[in-house]
Amino acid sequence: MQIIAALFIDEIDLRQVAGPATRIDLSGIQFSAVAPSPLPLTWAPHLVVMIHCPTDGAGRGVLEVTFHRGDEQIARNVQPFDVEPGKFTYRLVRAELDFAEYGTIEARCRLDQGATTTVPYTLLAPPADG
C-alpha cells in the first residue's frame, strides 16, 4: 500500500459520477494559516491522507501520523484501516496542537512502519495593524 497524497484541508466531499466512479472534492488546501487569536493557542488543522492498495495487496493496514516541532514529537494519531485491493481509501486526522510561538510543525505520515510522507504546516502571526 502507499500514500498517494497527504494535505491539510478545510473540507472533503465525495460524490458519485457515471457508473461506480467516485469523485473526491477537496477544498481549502493549505500549508499555513494566520493565528485567529493571540498566543498561546491550540490549533487543530484537518489532515487528509489518501491511500491506495494495489490489486495484490492485503487490504489492511495501519496509518500512523506523528506531529513534530523540530525534533520534538507533539502529537500522535494511529488508525487501522481496511481497503479493497485495487481501490483507494482516505483517513482524516485532526490533532490539537499547542502553539506558544509562531512557526512550523510537520505531520509525518506512514503506513505499517514504512516510508514517511512529510507535510509542513505553519501558523503565522496576524498582520500588524497599520
TIFINU-497085 format. One line per 8 residues: number of its first residue (from 1); their letters; for each residue x, z, y of N, C-alpha, C. Coordinates in Angstrom, 3 decimals. Layout:
# TIFINU-497085
NUM) A) X Z Y X Z Y X Z Y ~ ... $
# end
This chain:
# TIFINU-497085
1) MQIIAALF) 0.848 0.000 -1.178 0.000 0.000 0.000 0.884 0.000 1.229 ~ 0.284 -0.446 2.340 1.057 -0.481 3.570 0.187 -0.240 4.789 ~ 0.814 0.340 5.799 0.164 0.492 7.103 0.317 -0.850 7.813 ~ -0.802 -1.431 8.229 -0.715 -2.708 8.938 -0.864 -2.530 10.445 ~ -1.373 -1.362 10.883 -1.455 -1.061 12.317 -1.708 0.426 12.488 ~ -1.191 0.969 13.575 -1.462 2.348 13.971 -1.484 2.353 15.493 ~ -2.629 2.720 16.072 -2.827 2.635 17.517 -3.646 3.802 18.024 ~ -3.353 4.247 19.235 -4.216 5.204 19.915 -5.343 4.407 20.574 $
9) IDEIDLRQ) -6.589 4.866 20.403 -7.749 4.112 20.873 -8.783 5.032 21.511 ~ -9.726 4.404 22.238 -10.902 5.120 22.716 -12.040 5.031 21.707 ~ -12.283 3.803 21.176 -13.424 3.603 20.282 -13.112 2.597 19.187 ~ -13.848 2.729 18.075 -13.788 1.781 16.970 -15.223 1.441 16.583 ~ -15.464 0.152 16.320 -16.802 -0.294 15.943 -16.666 -1.318 14.823 ~ -17.364 -1.084 13.720 -17.362 -2.024 12.602 -18.661 -2.814 12.631 ~ -18.564 -4.133 12.388 -19.770 -4.958 12.368 -19.634 -6.019 11.292 ~ -20.758 -6.318 10.655 -20.808 -7.369 9.646 -20.935 -8.717 10.336 $
17) VAGPATRI) -20.269 -9.699 9.784 -20.409 -11.080 10.229 -20.799 -11.893 9.002 ~ -20.752 -13.192 9.046 -21.215 -14.049 7.955 -20.717 -13.567 6.596 ~ -21.661 -13.457 5.665 -21.313 -13.043 4.311 -20.814 -11.606 4.273 ~ -19.854 -11.338 3.398 -19.358 -9.968 3.264 -18.236 -9.616 4.246 ~ -17.931 -10.530 5.167 -16.837 -10.281 6.104 -17.202 -9.176 7.090 ~ -16.219 -8.411 7.482 -16.390 -7.325 8.445 -15.425 -7.524 9.592 ~ -15.883 -7.206 10.789 -15.009 -7.213 11.963 -14.847 -5.776 12.428 ~ -13.650 -5.460 12.867 -13.371 -4.140 13.426 -13.002 -4.354 14.889 $
25) DLSGIQFS) -13.815 -3.808 15.771 -13.550 -3.911 17.201 -12.913 -2.605 17.669 ~ -11.712 -2.716 18.224 -11.017 -1.567 18.790 -11.056 -1.709 20.304 ~ -11.364 -0.619 21.004 -11.350 -0.693 22.465 -10.561 0.484 23.028 ~ -10.043 0.252 24.219 -9.279 1.290 24.885 -7.956 1.594 24.213 ~ -7.292 0.564 23.663 -5.980 0.775 23.055 -5.028 1.255 24.147 ~ -4.288 2.312 23.838 -3.467 2.937 24.869 -2.197 3.531 24.284 ~ -1.195 3.585 25.128 0.060 4.227 24.767 0.410 5.326 25.761 ~ -0.467 5.511 26.763 -0.274 6.577 27.742 -1.600 6.895 28.399 $
33) AVAPSPLP) -1.642 8.044 29.070 -2.827 8.458 29.825 -2.381 9.382 30.944 ~ -3.170 9.394 32.005 -2.926 10.314 33.105 -3.611 11.637 32.768 ~ -2.913 12.734 32.960 -3.477 14.057 32.674 -4.745 14.264 33.509 ~ -5.827 14.728 32.880 -7.086 14.917 33.601 -7.148 16.210 34.400 ~ -6.196 17.097 34.169 -6.177 18.384 34.867 -4.734 18.869 34.934 ~ -4.481 19.903 35.740 -3.107 20.422 35.826 -2.615 20.959 34.482 ~ -1.310 20.952 34.344 -0.684 21.520 33.142 -0.641 23.030 33.242 ~ -0.600 23.731 32.145 -0.629 23.241 30.775 -2.037 22.812 30.369 $
41) LTWAPHLV) -2.106 21.915 29.372 -3.399 21.475 28.857 -3.262 21.046 27.411 ~ -4.402 20.968 26.749 -4.461 20.469 25.380 -5.097 19.088 25.435 ~ -4.445 18.110 24.837 -4.892 16.720 24.863 -5.109 16.275 23.422 ~ -6.171 15.520 23.163 -6.491 15.117 21.795 -6.785 13.620 21.713 ~ -5.757 12.781 21.795 -5.989 11.339 21.677 -6.378 10.967 20.240 ~ -7.121 9.877 20.099 -7.549 9.393 18.786 -6.593 8.308 18.297 ~ -6.099 8.479 17.093 -5.200 7.522 16.461 -5.953 6.885 15.298 ~ -5.933 5.554 15.214 -6.498 4.868 14.058 -5.342 4.249 13.281 $
49) VMIHCPTD) -5.358 4.437 11.968 -4.336 3.878 11.085 -5.040 2.934 10.114 ~ -4.648 1.648 10.151 -5.218 0.624 9.285 -4.306 0.464 8.066 ~ -4.918 0.455 6.869 -4.172 0.454 5.612 -4.645 -0.707 4.740 ~ -3.702 -1.403 4.123 -4.036 -2.479 3.188 -3.522 -2.120 1.803 ~ -4.370 -2.379 0.802 -3.981 -2.178 -0.595 -3.867 -3.554 -1.248 ~ -2.726 -3.903 -1.810 -2.614 -5.201 -2.487 -3.515 -5.254 -3.718 ~ -3.771 -6.459 -4.196 -4.685 -6.624 -5.327 -4.203 -5.896 -6.582 ~ -2.905 -5.706 -6.706 -2.377 -4.993 -7.874 -2.077 -3.522 -7.567 $
57) GAGRGVLE) -2.583 -3.027 -6.427 -2.329 -1.640 -6.021 -3.204 -0.639 -6.744 ~ -2.834 0.631 -6.653 -3.554 1.716 -7.332 -4.880 2.051 -6.667 ~ -4.994 1.819 -5.353 -6.246 2.111 -4.663 -6.399 3.553 -4.218 ~ -5.414 4.363 -4.430 -5.428 5.761 -3.990 -4.125 6.075 -3.302 ~ -4.220 6.906 -2.269 -3.005 7.278 -1.581 -3.234 8.466 -0.680 ~ -2.180 8.843 0.011 -2.234 9.948 0.965 -1.586 9.474 2.261 ~ -2.329 9.632 3.354 -1.805 9.345 4.687 -1.353 10.655 5.304 ~ -0.098 10.671 5.761 0.426 11.829 6.485 0.816 11.369 7.883 $
65) VTFHRGDE) 0.330 12.082 8.894 0.717 11.817 10.269 1.265 13.114 10.846 ~ 2.505 13.058 11.316 3.093 14.204 11.996 3.329 13.813 13.451 ~ 3.096 14.760 14.330 3.274 14.537 15.764 4.513 15.300 16.207 ~ 5.378 14.610 16.961 6.666 15.181 17.340 6.897 15.075 18.840 ~ 7.501 16.109 19.379 8.030 16.107 20.751 9.529 16.291 20.574 ~ 10.271 15.197 20.743 11.694 15.250 20.427 11.867 15.495 18.936 ~ 12.673 16.479 18.596 12.902 16.815 17.186 11.901 17.830 16.639 ~ 11.015 18.334 17.500 10.070 19.380 17.087 8.746 18.788 16.611 $
73) QIARNVQP) 8.333 19.168 15.398 7.009 18.788 14.903 5.983 19.723 15.523 ~ 4.970 19.163 16.198 3.987 19.997 16.892 2.601 19.962 16.252 ~ 2.361 19.011 15.352 1.073 18.952 14.637 1.250 18.084 13.396 ~ 0.324 18.273 12.442 0.384 17.515 11.182 -1.026 17.312 10.663 ~ -1.284 16.108 10.106 -2.573 15.791 9.503 -2.297 15.054 8.198 ~ -2.936 15.480 7.114 -2.781 14.839 5.812 -4.171 14.516 5.281 ~ -4.373 13.251 4.873 -5.671 12.812 4.372 -5.495 11.960 3.118 ~ -6.116 12.358 2.000 -6.153 11.453 0.856 -7.166 10.342 1.147 $
81) FDVEPGKF) -6.997 9.190 0.510 -7.953 8.100 0.702 -8.020 7.245 -0.546 ~ -9.141 6.544 -0.682 -9.357 5.543 -1.719 -9.662 4.230 -1.026 ~ -9.157 3.142 -1.587 -9.437 1.805 -1.070 -9.445 0.845 -2.255 ~ -10.405 -0.043 -2.266 -10.487 -1.027 -3.339 -9.272 -1.959 -3.276 ~ -8.589 -2.181 -4.407 -7.449 -3.093 -4.400 -7.830 -4.453 -3.801 ~ -6.933 -4.958 -2.949 -7.176 -6.218 -2.264 -7.919 -6.056 -0.947 ~ -8.283 -4.834 -0.605 -9.083 -4.579 0.601 -8.306 -3.736 1.603 ~ -8.984 -3.441 2.700 -8.433 -2.645 3.796 -9.288 -1.389 3.978 $
89) TYRLVRAE) -8.702 -0.379 4.550 -9.433 0.804 4.985 -8.765 1.309 6.256 ~ -9.382 2.281 6.877 -8.769 2.888 8.056 -9.021 4.383 8.011 ~ -8.197 5.109 8.724 -8.369 6.553 8.877 -8.198 6.888 10.349 ~ -9.060 7.780 10.819 -8.965 8.298 12.178 -8.261 9.639 12.132 ~ -7.339 9.829 13.052 -6.576 11.068 13.132 -6.688 11.577 14.561 ~ -7.051 12.835 14.697 -7.155 13.448 16.023 -6.466 14.803 15.962 ~ -5.385 14.922 16.686 -4.668 16.194 16.742 -4.806 16.770 18.139 ~ -4.914 18.071 18.233 -4.924 18.740 19.536 -3.481 19.080 19.884 $
97) LDFAEYGT) -2.991 18.432 20.939 -1.584 18.533 21.315 -1.445 19.308 22.615 ~ -0.638 20.340 22.606 -0.412 21.152 23.805 0.704 20.531 24.640 ~ 0.435 20.396 25.936 1.424 19.868 26.880 1.690 20.922 27.946 ~ 2.920 21.397 28.035 3.348 22.293 29.103 4.083 21.504 30.173 ~ 4.489 20.281 29.817 5.133 19.377 30.767 4.740 17.953 30.388 ~ 4.833 17.036 31.329 4.516 15.640 31.068 5.603 15.048 30.192 ~ 5.220 14.078 29.382 6.215 13.444 28.536 5.581 12.736 27.364 ~ 6.428 12.352 26.430 6.021 11.525 25.295 6.057 12.310 23.999 $
105) IEARCRLD) 5.038 12.084 23.184 5.029 12.556 21.803 5.065 11.315 20.919 ~ 5.432 11.494 19.674 5.403 10.399 18.711 4.520 10.789 17.547 ~ 3.650 9.858 17.148 2.889 10.006 15.910 3.675 9.253 14.842 ~ 4.100 9.950 13.801 4.861 9.341 12.713 3.955 9.282 11.487 ~ 3.595 8.057 11.110 2.606 7.811 10.061 3.292 7.280 8.813 ~ 2.883 7.785 7.647 3.431 7.251 6.397 2.436 7.431 5.264 ~ 2.576 6.563 4.276 1.742 6.602 3.080 2.578 7.068 1.907 ~ 2.103 8.066 1.204 2.732 8.512 -0.041 4.247 8.694 0.075 $
113) QGATTTVP) 4.695 9.368 1.105 6.116 9.659 1.310 6.964 8.400 1.539 ~ 6.320 7.285 1.928 7.031 6.026 2.127 7.599 5.878 3.526 ~ 7.785 4.634 3.927 8.358 4.303 5.234 7.456 4.813 6.364 ~ 8.076 5.110 7.495 7.359 5.675 8.635 7.081 4.609 9.685 ~ 5.850 4.610 10.195 5.455 3.812 11.348 5.302 4.782 12.505 ~ 6.027 4.552 13.607 6.028 5.471 14.737 5.280 4.873 15.909 ~ 4.376 5.676 16.500 3.583 5.240 17.649 3.774 6.266 18.774 ~ 4.343 5.840 19.912 4.539 6.773 21.036 3.270 6.920 21.868 $
121) YTLLAPPA) 3.123 8.085 22.492 2.009 8.342 23.408 2.545 9.240 24.531 ~ 2.340 8.811 25.783 2.908 9.517 26.917 1.808 10.088 27.802 ~ 1.896 11.368 28.118 0.993 11.992 29.088 1.696 11.944 30.431 ~ 1.028 11.306 31.415 1.594 11.079 32.733 1.023 12.036 33.761 ~ 1.804 12.306 34.806 1.323 13.110 35.930 0.318 12.288 36.729 ~ -0.702 12.942 37.287 -1.628 12.227 38.160 -0.882 11.684 39.380 ~ -1.343 10.571 39.950 -0.675 10.051 41.137 -0.750 11.064 42.288 ~ 0.299 11.104 43.085 0.318 12.036 44.240 -0.683 11.560 45.282 $
129) DG) -1.417 12.491 45.879 -2.347 12.140 46.962 -1.548 11.643 48.143 ~ -2.108 10.698 48.846 -1.359 10.291 49.994 -1.820 9.053 50.550 $
# end
